[in-house]
Amino acid sequence: MTRQASTADIGRLGLAGAGLIGLHLLLSRLSPEFAYDRLELINRPIWTLVGLGVGTGALYLLIVRQLRGVSLSGVLLVWVVVVGIAVRLMMFSTNPMLEDDHYRYLWDGAVTANGFNPYVYIPDDLLREAEDFEEQASPIGRLALGSLPVIERVNHGHLRTIYPPVAQGAFALAYWIRPWSLLSWRTVLLLFDVAALVLLVVLLRTLGLPSLWLTIYWWNPLLVKEIYNSGHMDVVVLPFLLAALLLAINKRHIWAVVFLALAVGVKVWAIVLLPLLLRPLVTDPKRLLLASGLFGLLVLLMFLPIYLSGLNETSGFIAYGKHWEMNDALFMLFLWGAQLVSPGHAHLVARGVVAIVLGIWVLWVVRKEARGPADLCNRFLFIIAALFLLSPTQFPWYYVWLIPFLAIRPYPSLLLLTVLLPLYYSRFYFDAKNVVDVFDYGIVWLEYVPVWGLLIWEWLVRRKNRSEAGA
């Protein structure tokens, strides 16, 4: 049951929105201390950044609590939109804090926009060759020389890019707007972000849920920091996922699969949602074959340039799949177990076990057809949340994948990550002090143990409620 927002509701959300704006203003004032090469890492205000992240997340959780049972009024709608826009625009002129992925995006966008295959070139090698030949450099070499200092700051520059073709299109769009510009990249991110918001509003209305719940997405401070300050590209996948979900709800299954393929073209992990979209077609073999074949063809066409460029040790896809591990908790337990069984291949074994566990979970979730639109949304969230929590890399910006679906089903356990994931940035402090194990084997558990505990408690409560309802 929902009720119209009272004067007290409007007042509380008014103050909360003002508080969010104030905290993001402090965050923007902090960013000059993180300018590239300005200060040694140990001298940067890392703990202030962590504190602001945790504090802003705590305020956000209080806001979410106030949303329960309240429907959106015209005044609140305007205020929600204005606050969300304000905190995003505040980040547009800030220095990315402790993150540098955007340099790879800017470089890839230039390569793609100029008609080169971004999966062929290794930035470090290309720059060395271009500097040797200078005026006699090849066209791609001249592009590298003209990109300075962007190409010099590309992280993992010894690897070829890991970002799929649809993501490359977004990078190229930023280059076409203005070459080598972080501002133009942030503008592109805003376009995808607003598209996700619009689709989320449609989804909430389709489900008959309070429109005010869009605040859960639009005001999430972790999304704002990771997308608009750090410049991470994860928001690009959201409109494709939400469009696929809406099309599936409206039983446009073929088009839903097309948009899911486009999502895979942004983030490969989106493929785990395919069984959920194909499940309603099990009783219609012809359409099931058509949907599966179309999905496979689209993914094949998108990933063919990656395959033809060579999947060796210089490929970002291979390096990420085999070696990357960061800010994980549950995966660490699998890895410790794998080290006991197969010390020489522990990472490979742990990844294999996690893939099997995730596969079993997906099959369990799709074992029966969804009972309606709300149940289908819930299953989307269950699969994406499991993917995140099992992953060997649980960066704060990956949490963005869950946020629009939490606006539909706001589980407190998963929303708690908004408060706890900013602790990740303390790793930079311990790394600078040469005691990074304090984070990797200690503080990381503070991020996830409360979440897992609350998840188990929520499951027990739901199970008890179902038992009582059955009785």
C-alpha positions in Angstrom: 0.0 0.0 0.0 1.2 3.5 -0.8 0.1 6.9 0.3 0.5 10.4 -1.1 3.6 12.2 0.2 2.8 14.4 3.2 4.3 17.7 4.0 6.6 15.9 6.5 7.7 13.5 3.7 8.5 16.3 1.4 10.4 18.1 4.1 12.5 15.1 5.0 13.3 14.3 1.3 14.0 18.0 0.8 16.6 18.0 3.6 18.0 14.7 2.5 18.5 15.9 -1.0 20.2 19.1 0.2 22.4 16.9 2.4 23.4 14.8 -0.7 24.2 18.0 -2.6 26.3 19.3 0.3 28.3 16.0 0.6 29.0 15.9 -3.1 30.1 19.5 -3.0 32.7 18.4 -0.4 33.7 15.6 -2.6 34.2 17.9 -5.6 36.3 20.2 -3.4 38.5 17.2 -2.4 39.2 16.2 -6.0 42.1 18.6 -6.7 44.2 16.7 -4.1 43.9 13.7 -6.5 45.2 15.4 -9.6 47.4 13.1 -11.7 51.0 13.2 -10.4 50.2 16.1 -8.0 51.0 14.3 -4.7 52.5 11.0 -3.6 49.8 8.5 -3.0 50.5 8.4 0.7 50.0 12.1 1.0 46.6 12.1 -0.7 43.5 12.5 1.6 42.4 8.9 1.0 40.7 8.4 4.4 38.7 11.6 3.8 37.5 10.2 0.5 36.6 6.9 2.2 34.8 8.7 5.0 32.8 10.8 2.6 31.8 7.7 0.6 30.6 5.8 3.7 28.8 8.9 5.1 27.1 9.7 1.8 26.1 6.0 1.6 24.6 6.1 5.1 22.5 9.1 4.3 21.3 7.4 1.1 20.2 4.4 3.1 18.2 6.7 5.4 16.6 8.2 2.3 15.6 4.8 0.9 14.0 3.9 4.2 11.8 7.1 3.9 10.6 6.0 0.5 8.7 3.0 1.7 4.9 3.4 1.2 5.2 6.9 -0.3 4.0 7.7 -3.8 5.5 10.5 -5.9 4.0 13.9 -6.1 4.8 16.6 -8.7 7.0 18.6 -6.2 9.0 15.5 -5.2 9.5 14.4 -8.8 11.0 17.8 -9.7 13.2 17.7 -6.6 14.4 14.2 -7.2 15.4 15.0 -10.8 17.0 18.2 -9.8 19.1 16.7 -7.0 20.2 13.9 -9.3 21.3 16.2 -12.0 23.0 18.6 -9.6 25.2 15.9 -8.0 26.2 14.6 -11.4 27.1 18.0 -12.8 29.2 18.7 -9.7 31.4 15.8 -10.7 31.9 17.0 -14.3 34.8 19.3 -13.5 36.5 17.1 -10.9 39.7 15.1 -11.1 39.1 11.4 -11.1 40.0 10.2 -7.6 42.3 7.1 -7.4 41.0 5.9 -10.8 42.5 6.1 -14.3 40.5 3.8 -16.5 39.2 6.7 -18.5 42.6 7.1 -20.2 42.0 3.7 -21.9 38.5 4.8 -22.9 39.8 8.0 -24.5 42.6 6.1 -26.3 40.3 3.4 -27.5 37.7 5.9 -28.7 40.3 7.7 -30.8 41.5 4.5 -32.3 38.0 3.3 -33.2 36.8 6.8 -34.4 39.8 6.9 -36.8 39.0 3.6 -38.4 41.6 1.4 -36.7 40.9 -2.0 -35.0 41.4 -1.3 -31.2 42.0 -5.0 -30.5 45.2 -5.0 -32.6 47.4 -2.4 -30.9 49.3 -2.5 -27.6 49.5 1.1 -26.3 53.0 0.8 -24.8 54.6 -0.8 -27.9 52.8 1.6 -30.2 54.1 4.6 -28.3 57.7 3.4 -28.3 57.6 2.8 -32.0 56.0 6.1 -32.7 58.6 8.0 -30.7 61.3 6.2 -32.6 60.0 7.2 -36.0 58.3 10.6 -35.1 57.4 12.4 -38.3 57.9 9.1 -40.3 55.5 7.3 -38.0 52.5 5.4 -39.4 49.0 6.9 -39.2 48.3 5.1 -36.0 51.7 6.1 -34.7 51.0 9.8 -35.4 47.7 9.3 -33.5 49.6 8.0 -30.6 52.0 10.9 -30.6 49.1 13.4 -30.8 47.3 11.7 -27.9 50.0 12.6 -25.3 49.8 12.4 -22.3 46.6 10.2 -22.6 48.4 7.1 -24.1 51.2 7.4 -21.5 48.6 7.1 -18.7 46.7 4.1 -20.0 46.8 1.5 -17.2 47.9 -2.0 -18.2 49.3 -0.4 -21.4 51.2 -3.7 -22.1 47.8 -5.3 -22.9 45.4 -4.9 -25.8 42.0 -3.5 -24.9 39.4 -5.6 -23.1 36.3 -3.5 -24.0 33.8 -5.1 -26.4 32.6 -3.4 -29.7 29.4 -1.6 -28.4 31.5 -0.1 -25.6 34.0 1.0 -28.3 31.2 2.8 -30.0 30.5 4.8 -26.9 34.2 5.7 -26.6 34.2 6.8 -30.3 31.2 9.0 -29.7 33.0 10.8 -27.0 36.0 11.3 -29.4 33.7 12.7 -32.1 32.2 15.2 -29.7 35.6 16.4 -28.6 38.9 14.5 -28.9 40.8 13.5 -25.8 38.2 15.1 -23.6 37.1 13.7 -20.2 34.2 16.2 -20.3 32.9 14.8 -23.5 33.2 11.2 -22.2 31.2 12.3 -19.1 28.6 13.8 -21.4 28.2 10.4 -23.2 27.9 8.7 -19.8 25.1 11.1 -18.9 23.2 10.2 -22.1 23.2 6.5 -21.2 22.4 7.3 -17.6 19.4 9.4 -18.5 18.3 6.7 -21.0 18.4 4.2 -18.1 16.4 6.5 -15.9 13.7 6.9 -18.5 13.4 3.1 -19.0 13.4 2.6 -15.3 10.4 5.0 -14.9 8.6 3.0 -17.6 9.4 -0.2 -15.8 8.2 1.1 -12.5 4.9 2.2 -14.1 4.5 -1.1 -15.9 4.9 -3.0 -12.5 2.6 -0.6 -10.7 5.3 0.4 -8.3 5.7 3.9 -6.8 7.6 6.2 -9.2 9.4 7.7 -6.2 11.5 4.5 -6.1 13.4 5.9 -9.0 15.3 7.9 -6.3 17.0 4.6 -5.4 18.7 4.7 -8.7 19.0 8.5 -9.4 20.3 9.4 -6.0 22.7 6.5 -5.5 26.0 8.2 -4.4 28.2 5.3 -5.4 26.9 5.5 -8.9 27.6 9.2 -9.1 31.1 8.8 -7.8 32.1 5.8 -9.9 30.5 7.1 -13.1 30.9 10.8 -13.1 34.1 11.3 -11.0 36.0 8.1 -11.8 34.6 8.0 -15.3 33.9 4.3 -15.4 31.8 3.0 -18.3 29.5 0.6 -16.5 26.4 2.7 -16.9 26.5 2.2 -20.6 25.2 -1.4 -20.3 22.1 -0.4 -18.2 19.8 0.9 -21.0 20.3 -2.3 -23.0 19.6 -4.5 -20.0 16.5 -2.5 -19.0 15.2 -2.5 -22.6 15.7 -6.3 -22.8 13.7 -6.7 -19.6 10.9 -4.4 -20.7 10.7 -6.2 -24.0 10.6 -9.6 -22.3 7.8 -8.4 -20.0 5.8 -7.4 -23.1 6.6 -10.8 -24.6 8.7 -9.4 -27.4 11.2 -12.2 -26.8 13.2 -11.9 -30.0 13.8 -8.2 -29.6 14.7 -8.8 -25.9 17.4 -11.2 -27.0 18.7 -8.6 -29.5 19.1 -6.0 -26.8 20.7 -8.5 -24.5 23.2 -9.2 -27.3 23.9 -5.5 -27.4 24.4 -5.5 -23.7 27.0 -8.3 -24.1 28.7 -6.0 -26.6 29.2 -3.6 -23.7 29.9 -6.1 -20.9 30.5 -9.8 -21.7 28.9 -10.9 -18.3 25.4 -10.0 -19.5 25.4 -13.4 -21.4 24.4 -15.1 -18.1 20.9 -13.5 -18.4 20.3 -15.3 -21.7 18.6 -18.4 -20.1 16.2 -16.2 -18.3 15.1 -14.6 -21.6 14.9 -17.9 -23.4 12.9 -19.7 -20.7 9.5 -18.6 -21.9 10.3 -20.0 -25.4 11.0 -23.6 -24.2 7.5 -24.6 -25.3 8.0 -23.0 -28.7 11.0 -24.8 -30.3 11.0 -22.7 -33.5 11.1 -19.4 -31.7 13.6 -20.7 -29.2 15.9 -21.7 -32.1 15.4 -18.4 -33.8 16.1 -16.4 -30.7 19.2 -18.5 -29.8 20.5 -18.4 -33.3 20.0 -14.6 -33.6 21.7 -14.0 -30.3 24.6 -16.2 -31.3 25.0 -14.6 -34.7 25.0 -11.0 -33.2 27.6 -11.9 -30.6 29.7 -13.7 -33.1 29.7 -10.7 -35.4 30.6 -8.4 -32.6 33.4 -10.5 -31.2 34.9 -11.6 -34.5 37.4 -8.7 -34.6 38.6 -9.7 -31.1 39.1 -13.3 -32.1 40.9 -12.4 -35.4 43.2 -10.0 -33.5 44.5 -13.0 -31.5 43.7 -14.3 -28.1 47.1 -14.6 -26.6 48.8 -13.3 -23.4 48.7 -9.7 -24.7 44.9 -9.8 -24.9 43.1 -8.0 -22.1 40.3 -10.6 -22.3 42.8 -13.4 -21.6 44.7 -11.6 -18.9 41.5 -10.5 -17.1 40.0 -14.0 -17.3 43.1 -15.8 -16.0 44.7 -13.4 -13.5 42.5 -10.5 -12.3 41.5 -10.7 -8.6 40.6 -7.7 -6.5 38.4 -6.7 -3.6 36.8 -10.2 -3.4 35.7 -12.1 -0.3 33.7 -15.2 -1.3 36.0 -15.9 -4.3 39.0 -15.8 -1.9 37.5 -18.8 0.0 37.2 -20.7 -3.2 40.8 -19.8 -4.1 42.1 -21.0 -0.7 40.3 -24.3 -1.2 41.8 -24.6 -4.7 45.3 -24.0 -3.4 44.9 -27.0 -1.2 43.7 -29.2 -4.1 45.9 -27.9 -6.9 48.5 -25.3 -5.8 49.9 -24.9 -9.3 46.5 -24.1 -11.0 44.6 -22.6 -8.1 43.3 -19.5 -9.9 42.1 -21.6 -12.8 40.4 -24.2 -10.6 38.8 -21.5 -8.4 37.4 -19.7 -11.5 36.1 -23.0 -12.8 34.4 -23.8 -9.6 32.8 -20.3 -9.4 31.6 -20.6 -13.0 30.0 -24.0 -12.1 28.3 -22.5 -9.0 27.0 -19.5 -11.0 25.7 -21.9 -13.7 23.9 -24.0 -11.2 22.4 -20.9 -9.6 21.2 -19.6 -13.0 19.6 -23.0 -13.8 17.9 -23.0 -10.4 16.5 -19.5 -11.0 15.1 -20.3 -14.4 13.9 -23.8 -13.6 10.4 -22.5 -13.7 8.9 -19.8 -15.8 8.6 -16.4 -14.1 5.2 -15.9 -12.4 4.9 -12.4 -13.8 6.7 -9.2 -14.6 7.7 -8.5 -10.9 9.1 -12.1 -10.6 11.1 -11.7 -13.8 12.7 -8.5 -12.5 13.5 -10.2 -9.3 15.3 -13.0 -11.2 17.3 -10.5 -13.1 18.5 -9.1 -9.8 19.2 -12.5 -8.3 21.4 -13.5 -11.2 23.3 -10.2 -11.5 23.8 -10.1 -7.7 25.1 -13.6 -7.6 27.5 -12.7 -10.5 28.8 -9.8 -8.5 29.2 -11.5 -5.2 30.9 -14.6 -6.7 33.2 -12.6 -9.0 37.0 -12.5 -8.4 36.8 -8.8 -9.1 34.3 -6.9 -7.1 35.1 -3.3 -7.9 32.7 -0.6 -6.5 31.8 0.4 -10.1 30.6 -3.1 -10.9 27.9 -2.6 -8.2 26.3 -0.1 -10.7 24.9 -3.2 -12.5 22.6 -3.9 -9.6 21.3 -0.4 -8.8 18.4 0.0 -11.3 17.0 -3.4 -10.3 17.3 -2.5 -6.6 14.9 0.4 -7.5 12.4 -2.4 -8.3 13.2 -4.7 -5.4 15.1 -2.7 -2.8 16.7 -5.5 -0.7 18.4 -3.9 2.3 21.3 -6.4 2.2 22.3 -5.4 -1.3 21.7 -1.7 -0.7 24.1 -1.9 2.2 26.9 -2.2 -0.3 26.4 1.5 -1.1 27.8 2.2 2.4 30.5 -0.5 2.5 32.1 -0.5 -0.9 33.8 2.9 -0.5 36.1 1.0 2.0 37.8 -0.3 -1.2 39.6 3.0 -1.6 41.4 2.4 1.7 43.4 -0.2 -0.2 45.4 2.6 -1.8 46.5 3.8 1.6 47.7 0.4 2.8 49.3 -0.2 -0.6 51.3 3.1 -0.2 52.3 2.0 3.3 53.5 -1.4 1.9 51.0 -3.3 4.1 48.3 -4.0 1.4 47.6 -7.4 3.1 45.8 -5.5 5.8 43.1 -4.7 3.3 43.2 -7.8 1.1 42.9 -10.2 4.0 41.3 -8.0 6.6 39.2 -4.9 5.7 37.7 -6.6 2.7 35.7 -8.8 5.0 34.1 -5.6 6.5 32.7 -4.9 3.1 31.0 -8.3 2.6 30.4 -10.2 5.9 27.5 -7.8 6.9 26.0 -8.2 3.4 26.1 -12.0 3.5 24.8 -12.0 7.0 21.8 -9.8 6.1 21.2 -11.8 2.9 20.9 -15.0 5.0 18.6 -13.3 7.5 16.4 -12.0 4.6 16.2 -15.5 3.2 15.2 -17.0 6.5 12.5 -14.3 7.0 11.1 -15.0 3.5 11.1 -18.7 4.1 9.3 -18.3 7.4 6.7 -16.0 5.9 6.1 -18.5 3.1 5.7 -21.3 5.6 3.2 -19.3 7.6 1.3 -18.3 4.5 1.1 -21.9 3.5 -0.1 -23.0 6.9 
